[in-house]
Amino acid sequence: MEEKTKAQELREALCYKPTDATVAMTADEIATADAYCEDYKVFLDAAKTEREAVAYAVAEAQKHGFVEYKAGMALKAGDRVYRNNRGKAVILAVIGSAPISEGVSIAAAHIDSPRLDLKPNPMYENQHLCYFDTHYYGGIKKYQWSAIPLAIHGVLVKKNGEVVSIAIGEDPADPVFCVTDLLPHLAADQMQKPARKVIEGEALDVLIGSRPLCDEEGADMVKLNILNLLHEKYGIVEADFLSAEIEIVPAFGARDVGFDRSMIGAYGHDDRVCAYPALTALFELEVPTFTALTVLADKEETGSDGTTGMQSAFLPYFIEELANTFGEKGHRVLSKSMCLSADVNCAIDPLYPEVTEPRNAARLNNGVVLTKYTGSGGKGGTSDAAAELMGKFRRIMDDAGVIWQVGELGKVDMGGGGTVAKYIANLDVDTVDLGVPVLSMHAPFEVISKLDVYTAHKAFKALLERQD
């Protein structure tokens, strides 16, 4: 074997180089990662809304021995509990062997994704076509939502409190829906507009029907026919949309991408690609040293406000109740705790190299991304993890054999973004962002690497199993 030069030895000892998972992982590890992602794809297709994600999480948790937490219930090391917050957020915990006064380990992700929401009074007819009027949710490129098949998911609550759930467009036998677009022949004026105005927000209306009520005359007969069909199937009337949460999402399922099947394309990787590993890591725990929590929250894409968003008090209230069970104070537990804020990061896209700075940007297949700060401009809107915390997480990841990389959300002053990290850090919890790199983030069809998903699972497990 050729002897290394001093420069080669120094380069290996002193220089930082991200790890390529495709090279570092064995064939067996890659096969394990691919198998893990088959279950992840099932989750993606079953959980296209935050309500569906919570229902999935609770059902799987119950299979793994979790029971609903009641305030004041006796708890001991190894107990597994969950709290369902209004069907749109959930906290799951495994009680550790160490006193809770030493803090807890938290993996926090969000389960909402950009989409179209129905307005409260959404149905109308125009030129004998029937539409649902929408208001887009989260940051989207509006033109990406036209001329693709769409599905309708959600709930309507009647005046008497009865809840009606609907999911139309996922089964191959179901109809699908769409937002129409102009033909190129007549789009000369449209194509001169800036991309953000090619399709205006008020034009993101979903086509839902075109046939009038049979053998009847009068205004809005197509709308009346659709209402009649909905009443026959679901027992609802138009006023029930006033108390509804109906979401329009892509109708297609998760698919492997590439001849090598190394990637997954799907709707909702942001942020279910972090939520799922945070769940599975918790399920695999037996008796952790520190009490371990996975938190799945709603409303991140619109600012984390509201009762089910991470700015609400549902997490500190839960910690306070756990602390009270063991005769401790909730704020003292929080001050001793550590959190991985689980959210995606942008991957370098070689087709658009101008928006990222290569030394500090994430790449597909280089593992899960540790992100010191997010925000925009001069780090606006970020908690910016302390150096000591970054050092501790480096050790936790390396000791557990996790392949990881660092990343930031694009070049300085190019844009940026935020996560739930700052809201948890504001509770006096040591928090840093960690997540999976994504191509085409916030598009109806996002792309991630299977190997990166599996490294995220290993990373969350390393946090939840930490010894100090």
C-alpha positions in Angstrom: 0.0 0.0 0.0 1.4 3.4 -1.0 2.4 5.5 2.1 0.4 8.6 2.7 2.1 12.0 2.4 2.1 14.3 5.3 -0.4 16.6 3.5 -2.7 13.6 3.0 -2.5 12.7 6.7 -3.1 16.3 7.8 -6.1 16.6 5.3 -7.7 13.5 6.8 -7.0 14.6 10.4 -7.9 18.3 10.1 -10.3 19.0 7.2 -14.1 18.6 7.4 -15.7 16.5 4.6 -19.3 15.5 4.6 -20.0 11.7 4.4 -21.6 10.2 1.3 -24.1 7.6 2.7 -24.0 5.7 -0.6 -20.4 5.0 0.0 -20.3 4.8 3.8 -23.3 2.5 4.2 -22.9 -1.3 3.7 -25.2 -3.1 1.3 -27.1 -4.5 4.2 -27.6 -1.0 5.7 -28.8 0.3 2.4 -31.3 -2.6 2.1 -32.5 -1.9 5.6 -33.0 1.8 4.7 -34.9 0.9 1.6 -37.2 -1.5 3.5 -37.8 1.2 6.2 -38.9 3.6 3.4 -41.6 1.2 2.2 -43.4 1.7 5.5 -42.7 5.4 5.2 -44.5 5.5 1.8 -47.5 3.8 3.4 -47.6 6.6 6.1 -47.3 9.3 3.4 -50.3 8.0 1.5 -52.4 7.4 4.7 -51.6 10.8 6.2 -52.1 13.6 3.7 -53.5 16.0 6.3 -52.7 16.7 9.9 -55.8 15.0 11.2 -54.9 11.8 9.2 -51.3 12.0 10.5 -52.6 12.2 14.1 -55.0 9.3 13.6 -52.2 7.2 12.1 -49.8 8.1 14.9 -52.3 7.2 17.6 -53.3 3.9 16.0 -49.7 2.9 15.6 -48.8 4.1 19.1 -51.6 1.9 20.6 -50.1 -1.1 18.7 -46.8 -0.3 20.5 -48.4 -0.3 24.0 -49.1 3.5 24.4 -52.2 4.5 26.3 -54.0 7.8 26.6 -52.5 10.0 29.3 -54.8 11.3 32.0 -53.6 14.0 34.3 -52.6 12.6 37.7 -52.2 9.0 36.5 -49.4 7.1 38.2 -46.3 6.6 36.0 -43.1 4.6 36.2 -40.1 4.0 34.0 -41.0 2.3 30.7 -44.7 3.5 30.7 -45.9 4.7 27.3 -48.5 7.4 27.1 -49.9 9.9 24.5 -52.1 13.0 24.5 -54.2 13.8 21.4 -54.7 17.5 21.0 -58.0 18.1 19.2 -57.2 15.5 16.6 -54.6 17.8 14.9 -51.5 17.5 17.2 -50.2 14.8 19.5 -47.6 14.2 22.1 -46.2 10.8 22.8 -43.9 9.9 25.7 -41.9 7.0 27.1 -41.0 7.5 30.8 -37.3 7.3 31.5 -35.4 5.8 34.4 -33.7 9.0 35.4 -35.6 11.5 37.6 -37.7 13.8 35.5 -35.9 16.7 37.2 -32.9 16.0 35.0 -35.0 17.0 31.9 -36.6 15.2 28.9 -35.5 14.5 25.3 -37.9 16.0 22.7 -38.2 15.3 19.0 -40.6 17.9 17.6 -42.0 17.9 14.0 -44.9 19.4 12.2 -47.5 17.4 10.3 -49.2 20.1 8.2 -48.1 20.8 4.6 -48.9 23.5 2.0 -52.2 22.9 0.3 -55.5 24.5 -0.7 -58.2 25.0 1.9 -61.9 25.5 1.1 -63.3 28.9 2.0 -66.2 28.8 4.6 -68.8 29.3 1.8 -67.0 27.6 -1.1 -69.4 26.3 -3.7 -70.5 28.3 -6.7 -71.5 27.9 -10.3 -70.2 29.8 -13.3 -71.0 29.2 -17.0 -72.6 25.9 -16.0 -69.5 24.6 -14.3 -69.3 24.1 -10.5 -66.3 25.1 -8.4 -65.0 25.1 -4.8 -63.5 28.5 -3.9 -60.2 28.1 -2.0 -57.6 29.9 0.0 -54.1 28.6 -0.2 -52.4 27.4 3.0 -48.7 28.0 3.5 -46.0 29.0 1.1 -46.7 27.7 -2.4 -45.9 28.5 -6.0 -49.5 28.9 -7.1 -48.9 27.9 -10.7 -47.7 24.4 -9.5 -51.3 23.6 -8.3 -53.0 23.9 -11.7 -53.6 21.1 -14.1 -52.8 18.3 -11.7 -55.2 15.7 -10.2 -56.4 16.8 -6.7 -58.1 15.0 -3.9 -60.5 16.3 -1.2 -59.9 15.4 2.5 -61.4 16.7 5.7 -64.3 17.0 8.1 -67.6 18.8 8.2 -69.3 19.3 11.6 -73.1 19.6 11.6 -75.0 21.9 13.9 -75.9 18.9 16.1 -72.1 18.1 16.5 -72.1 15.1 14.2 -68.7 14.9 12.4 -68.6 13.8 8.8 -65.2 12.7 7.4 -64.5 12.7 3.7 -61.6 11.5 1.5 -62.3 11.6 -2.2 -59.8 11.1 -5.0 -57.3 8.5 -3.5 -59.0 5.3 -4.5 -58.5 4.5 -8.2 -62.3 4.2 -8.5 -62.8 7.8 -7.1 -63.2 10.9 -9.2 -60.4 13.5 -8.9 -60.6 17.3 -9.1 -58.4 20.0 -10.6 -57.6 23.7 -11.0 -57.7 24.6 -14.7 -55.2 26.7 -16.6 -55.1 28.6 -19.9 -54.2 26.9 -23.2 -50.8 28.2 -24.5 -52.6 29.5 -27.6 -54.4 32.1 -25.5 -51.9 32.7 -22.8 -49.7 35.4 -24.3 -50.7 38.0 -21.7 -50.6 35.5 -18.9 -47.0 34.4 -19.8 -45.9 38.0 -19.5 -46.8 38.1 -15.8 -44.3 37.4 -13.0 -44.4 33.8 -11.8 -46.2 34.7 -8.6 -49.0 36.2 -10.6 -49.3 33.7 -13.5 -52.1 32.2 -11.5 -53.7 34.5 -8.9 -54.8 33.2 -5.5 -58.4 33.9 -6.3 -58.0 31.7 -9.5 -57.1 28.6 -7.5 -60.7 27.3 -7.6 -61.3 23.6 -7.9 -63.5 22.2 -10.7 -66.0 19.8 -9.1 -68.8 19.2 -11.7 -70.6 20.1 -14.9 -73.9 18.3 -15.1 -77.2 19.9 -14.1 -79.9 18.3 -12.0 -81.9 16.1 -14.4 -85.2 17.3 -15.8 -85.1 20.5 -13.8 -84.8 24.2 -14.8 -83.6 27.2 -13.0 -80.4 28.9 -11.8 -77.4 27.0 -10.5 -78.7 23.5 -11.5 -75.1 22.1 -11.7 -74.4 23.3 -8.1 -77.7 21.9 -7.0 -76.9 18.6 -8.5 -73.5 18.4 -6.7 -75.2 19.4 -3.4 -77.8 16.6 -4.0 -75.0 14.1 -4.6 -73.2 15.1 -1.5 -76.4 15.0 0.6 -77.2 11.5 -0.7 -73.7 10.2 0.1 -72.8 12.1 3.3 -76.1 13.6 4.6 -74.7 17.1 4.5 -76.2 20.5 3.3 -74.4 23.6 2.0 -74.5 25.3 5.4 -72.3 22.5 6.8 -69.4 23.9 4.9 -69.5 26.9 7.3 -68.2 24.5 10.1 -65.8 22.4 8.1 -62.1 21.9 7.5 -61.7 20.7 3.9 -58.3 20.4 2.4 -57.3 20.0 -1.3 -54.2 17.9 -1.8 -52.5 16.1 -4.7 -54.4 12.9 -5.6 -51.3 10.9 -6.5 -49.4 8.6 -4.0 -45.8 8.3 -3.1 -43.6 6.8 -5.8 -40.0 5.7 -6.1 -37.9 8.1 -8.2 -35.0 7.2 -10.5 -34.0 4.0 -12.3 -32.1 3.0 -9.1 -35.2 3.7 -6.9 -33.0 5.7 -4.6 -35.4 8.5 -4.0 -39.1 9.0 -3.1 -41.3 11.6 -4.8 -44.5 12.5 -2.9 -46.7 15.2 -1.5 -46.0 16.2 2.1 -42.4 15.3 2.7 -42.3 18.7 4.5 -42.6 17.7 7.2 -43.8 14.2 7.4 -40.4 13.0 6.4 -39.3 14.1 9.8 -42.5 13.2 11.7 -42.3 9.6 10.7 -38.7 8.9 11.9 -39.5 10.8 15.1 -42.4 8.4 15.7 -40.6 5.2 14.8 -37.6 6.1 16.9 -39.9 6.5 19.9 -41.7 3.3 19.2 -38.4 1.4 19.3 -37.4 2.6 22.8 -37.7 0.3 25.8 -36.7 2.2 29.0 -34.7 5.3 28.1 -32.5 7.1 30.6 -34.4 10.4 30.1 -38.1 10.6 29.5 -38.5 10.7 25.7 -41.1 12.7 23.8 -42.2 13.0 20.2 -44.3 16.0 19.5 -46.3 16.3 16.2 -47.7 19.8 15.8 -50.0 21.6 13.4 -50.0 25.0 11.8 -46.2 25.4 11.2 -46.7 26.4 7.6 -48.8 29.4 8.7 -46.8 30.5 11.8 -47.5 27.8 14.4 -50.4 29.8 15.9 -53.6 28.5 17.4 -54.4 25.7 19.9 -52.6 23.0 17.9 -49.6 25.0 16.8 -46.3 24.9 18.6 -46.8 28.5 19.9 -49.7 27.2 22.0 -49.2 25.9 25.5 -50.0 22.2 24.9 -46.4 21.1 25.2 -45.5 23.0 28.4 -48.8 22.0 29.9 -48.0 18.4 29.2 -44.6 18.7 30.7 -46.0 20.4 33.7 -48.4 17.6 34.3 -45.7 15.0 33.9 -43.5 16.9 36.4 -46.3 17.2 38.9 -46.7 13.4 38.8 -43.2 13.1 40.1 -43.3 16.1 42.5 -41.3 18.5 40.3 -41.9 21.8 38.6 -42.6 21.9 34.9 -40.3 24.9 34.2 -37.4 23.2 35.9 -37.9 20.1 33.7 -38.0 22.2 30.6 -34.8 24.1 31.5 -32.9 20.8 31.7 -34.3 19.4 28.5 -33.0 18.9 25.0 -34.9 19.1 21.7 -34.3 18.3 18.1 -36.7 20.5 16.1 -37.4 18.1 13.2 -37.9 20.0 10.0 -36.6 19.7 6.4 -33.8 21.6 4.8 -33.3 22.6 1.2 -31.0 20.3 -0.8 -28.5 21.6 -3.4 -30.2 21.5 -6.8 -27.6 21.5 -9.5 -30.2 23.0 -11.9 -30.4 26.1 -9.6 -26.9 26.5 -8.1 -27.3 30.2 -7.7 -29.4 30.0 -4.5 -27.2 27.9 -2.3 -23.6 28.2 -1.0 -22.0 24.8 -1.5 -19.9 24.6 1.6 -22.9 25.2 3.8 -25.7 23.6 1.9 -27.1 20.1 2.3 -26.9 17.4 -0.4 -29.1 14.3 -1.1 -27.5 11.1 0.2 -25.2 12.9 2.7 -27.4 12.1 5.6 -29.7 14.0 8.0 -29.0 17.8 8.2 -28.0 19.5 11.5 -29.0 23.2 11.1 -27.6 25.7 13.6 -29.9 28.5 12.6 -32.7 29.1 10.1 -34.4 32.5 9.7 -33.8 35.1 7.0 -31.6 38.1 6.3 -29.6 38.8 9.4 -30.7 35.5 11.0 -34.2 37.0 11.6 -36.7 34.6 13.2 -34.3 31.9 14.5 -33.2 30.6 17.9 -29.5 30.0 16.7 -28.3 27.0 18.7 -25.4 27.6 21.0 -21.9 26.2 20.2 -22.1 24.0 23.3 -25.3 22.5 22.1 -24.0 21.9 18.6 -20.9 20.2 20.1 -23.1 17.9 22.2 -25.3 16.9 19.3 -22.1 16.3 17.2 -21.0 13.8 19.8 -24.5 12.2 20.1 -24.7 11.7 16.4 -21.1 10.4 15.9 -21.3 8.0 18.9 -24.5 6.5 17.5 -22.9 6.1 14.0 -25.4 8.5 12.4 -24.4 9.9 9.0 -25.1 13.6 9.2 -24.2 16.9 7.5 -24.7 20.6 8.2 -26.9 22.9 6.1 -28.6 26.3 6.0 -31.6 27.6 4.1 -29.9 29.1 1.1 -27.5 32.0 0.5 -27.4 35.0 2.8 -30.2 37.5 1.7 -31.5 35.0 -0.8 -34.6 34.1 1.3 -34.7 31.7 4.2 -37.3 30.1 6.3 -38.3 29.1 9.8 -39.2 26.1 11.9 -40.7 25.4 15.3 -37.3 25.5 17.0 -37.6 29.1 18.3 -40.9 28.4 20.0 -39.5 25.4 21.9 -36.2 27.3 22.6 -38.4 30.1 24.0 -39.5 27.6 26.7 -35.8 27.5 27.9 -35.2 24.2 26.2 -31.8 23.7 24.4 -33.0 23.2 20.8 -31.4 22.7 17.4 -32.9 21.9 14.0 -32.3 18.5 12.4 -34.1 17.1 9.3 -34.0 15.6 5.9 -32.8 17.5 2.7 -35.5 18.0 0.1 -35.7 18.9 -3.6 -38.7 20.9 -4.9 -39.7 21.8 -1.3 -43.3 23.0 -1.0 -44.2 21.7 -4.4 -47.1 19.2 -4.8 -44.4 16.6 -5.6 -41.3 16.8 -3.4 -38.2 14.5 -3.6 -36.0 13.0 -0.9 -33.3 10.3 -0.6 -34.3 7.0 1.1 -30.9 6.9 2.8 -31.4 10.3 4.3 -34.8 9.3 5.8 -33.2 6.3 7.5 -30.4 8.4 8.9 -33.1 10.7 10.4 -34.6 7.7 12.2 -31.2 6.8 13.6 -30.6 10.5 14.6 -33.9 10.8 16.5 -33.3 7.4 18.2 -29.8 8.6 19.2 -31.4 11.7 20.9 -34.1 9.7 22.6 -31.6 7.1 23.9 -29.0 9.6 25.1 -27.3 8.9 28.4 -26.3 12.4 29.4 
